[in-house]
């Protein structure tokens, strides 16, 4: 038998012989922990830098930090091009959320508000989720069933970064199910009716929208969002599909167990 050693990609918990469990003295996986994300100085006034994993524990975490620095480099170049194009009236604002920081996955949601000249500013959301066992972005097709991934494609963010999107009829249906629950006849119900209509509309060729996805530990589920036309951009909420629903839809236990563990931690 040939053994292949891959450091920290598989965690050995114990071995069973004759019905007895022996706990092996292996160190815990770095991916099992919550990482500390260290805030970095703004790249420019209003443009937040990607946080860095403080004291990375292994090569996977160092790869994640390198990828986050590369994202900073992309927005620096894009901001400079925007100012060249739009002149004194141009502007770029970036905010970053880190809704999950382990175990197993670290998740980022990035919002850019950009004006480089023209009729109106553009607001866009990008998301990226890293697998802490490899340091690479997650492959959603290994974590979600085909009905939820649908057509997997790459979309271009405001700074030119390529981000994975999922265009699935079922995922869109779940988004609508949890979008702005009606509040029993309140004024907001009337205010939200146009938004519910806007997010329910299919895209061209009757296709579902291409959705960004990320993990939200506090809410305990998968957050999904898609961009809308400028006139209804305020309707483009992020919606969290609860973990229990993900399980019932056939999501991988690797994903749902990690969300549960993160949700349970303070």
FENUR-V718094 format. One record per residue. N is the residue number from 1. RES is the residue in one small letter. PSI is psi in radians with two decimals (999 if undefined). Layout:
N | RES | PSI
N | RES | PSI
//
This chain:
1 | x | 2.32
2 | x | 2.24
3 | x | 2.39
4 | x | 2.21
5 | x | 2.11
6 | x | 1.82
7 | x | 2.20
8 | x | 0.09
9 | x | -0.39
10 | x | 2.28
11 | x | 2.16
12 | x | 2.13
13 | x | -0.60
14 | x | 3.04
15 | x | 2.56
16 | x | 2.29
17 | x | 2.13
18 | x | 0.58
19 | x | -0.04
20 | x | 2.47
21 | x | 2.19
22 | x | 2.12
23 | x | 2.17
24 | x | 2.63
25 | x | 1.01
26 | x | 2.58
27 | x | 2.63
28 | x | 2.61
29 | x | 2.44
30 | x | -0.58
31 | x | -0.22
32 | x | -0.18
33 | x | 2.90
34 | x | 2.24
35 | x | 2.68
36 | x | 2.16
37 | x | 2.04
38 | x | 2.17
39 | x | 2.44
40 | x | 2.74
41 | x | 2.53
42 | x | 2.53
43 | x | -0.59
44 | x | 2.86
45 | x | 2.10
46 | x | -0.21
47 | x | 1.79
48 | x | 2.51
49 | x | 2.66
50 | x | 2.35
51 | x | 2.83
52 | x | 2.55
53 | x | 2.11
54 | x | 2.31
55 | x | 1.11
56 | x | 2.41
57 | x | -0.30
58 | x | -3.12
59 | x | -0.60
60 | x | -0.79
61 | x | -0.59
62 | x | -0.60
63 | x | -0.66
64 | x | -0.81
65 | x | -0.73
66 | x | -0.70
67 | x | -0.65
68 | x | -0.66
69 | x | -0.63
70 | x | -0.64
71 | x | -0.68
72 | x | -0.73
73 | x | -0.66
74 | x | -0.78
75 | x | -0.53
76 | x | -0.85
77 | x | -0.73
78 | x | -0.69
79 | x | -0.72
80 | x | -0.75
81 | x | -0.65
82 | x | -0.77
83 | x | -0.59
84 | x | -0.70
85 | x | -0.77
86 | x | -0.24
87 | x | -2.58
88 | x | -0.40
89 | x | 0.02
90 | x | 2.82
91 | x | 2.57
92 | x | 2.18
93 | x | 2.31
94 | x | 2.27
95 | x | 2.60
96 | x | 2.28
97 | x | 2.57
98 | x | 1.34
99 | x | -0.12
100 | x | 2.33
101 | x | 0.80
102 | x | 2.92
103 | x | 2.75
104 | x | -0.67
105 | x | 2.53
106 | x | 2.33
107 | x | 2.41
108 | x | 2.44
109 | x | 2.16
110 | x | 2.23
111 | x | 2.20
112 | x | 2.28
113 | x | 1.94
114 | x | 2.35
115 | x | 2.02
116 | x | 0.51
117 | x | 2.86
118 | x | -2.88
119 | x | -0.60
120 | x | 2.82
121 | x | 2.85
122 | x | 2.43
123 | x | 2.26
124 | x | 2.66
125 | x | 2.38
126 | x | 2.60
127 | x | 2.64
128 | x | 2.38
129 | x | 2.20
130 | x | 2.51
131 | x | 2.06
132 | x | -0.14
133 | x | -0.35
134 | x | -0.44
135 | x | 0.06
136 | x | 2.76
137 | x | 2.59
138 | x | 2.65
139 | x | 1.81
140 | x | -0.45
141 | x | -0.28
142 | x | -0.20
143 | x | -0.45
144 | x | 2.60
145 | x | 2.77
146 | x | -0.56
147 | x | -0.48
148 | x | -0.47
149 | x | -0.63
150 | x | -2.34
151 | x | 2.02
152 | x | 2.26
153 | x | 3.07
154 | x | 2.28
155 | x | 2.70
156 | x | 2.15
157 | x | 3.13
158 | x | -0.56
159 | x | 0.14
160 | x | -0.04
161 | x | 2.39
162 | x | 2.18
163 | x | 2.53
164 | x | 2.39
165 | x | 2.69
166 | x | 2.13
167 | x | 1.73
168 | x | 2.30
169 | x | -0.73
170 | x | -0.74
171 | x | -0.70
172 | x | -0.69
173 | x | -0.69
174 | x | -0.65
175 | x | -0.84
176 | x | -0.61
177 | x | -0.63
178 | x | 0.11
179 | x | 2.10
180 | x | 1.25
181 | x | 2.45
182 | x | 2.48
183 | x | 0.53
184 | x | 0.77
185 | x | 0.24
186 | x | 2.95
187 | x | -0.59
188 | x | -0.56
189 | x | -0.78
190 | x | -0.70
191 | x | -0.56
192 | x | -0.18
193 | x | -0.71
194 | x | -0.65
195 | x | -0.73
196 | x | -0.64
197 | x | -0.72
198 | x | -0.75
199 | x | -0.33
200 | x | -0.34
201 | x | 2.42
202 | x | 2.83
203 | x | -2.89
204 | x | 2.68
205 | x | 0.44
206 | x | 0.55
207 | x | 2.64
208 | x | 2.76
209 | x | 2.65
210 | x | 2.04
211 | x | 2.41
212 | x | 2.58
213 | x | 2.49
214 | x | 2.96
215 | x | 2.40
216 | x | 1.84
217 | x | -0.75
218 | x | -0.77
219 | x | -0.33
220 | x | 0.91
221 | x | -2.88
222 | x | 2.08
223 | x | 2.40
224 | x | 2.58
225 | x | 2.68
226 | x | 2.69
227 | x | 2.58
228 | x | 2.97
229 | x | 2.68
230 | x | -0.66
231 | x | -0.39
232 | x | 0.41
233 | x | -0.55
234 | x | -0.24
235 | x | -0.15
236 | x | 1.21
237 | x | 2.63
238 | x | 2.35
239 | x | 2.36
240 | x | 2.15
241 | x | 2.05
242 | x | 2.67
243 | x | -0.67
244 | x | -0.65
245 | x | -0.71
246 | x | -0.73
247 | x | -0.78
248 | x | -0.42
249 | x | -0.14
250 | x | 0.38
251 | x | 2.69
252 | x | 2.42
253 | x | -0.46
254 | x | -0.72
255 | x | -0.92
256 | x | -0.62
257 | x | -0.67
258 | x | -0.72
259 | x | -0.77
260 | x | -0.78
261 | x | -0.72
262 | x | -0.70
263 | x | -0.55
264 | x | -0.28
265 | x | 2.57
266 | x | 999
//
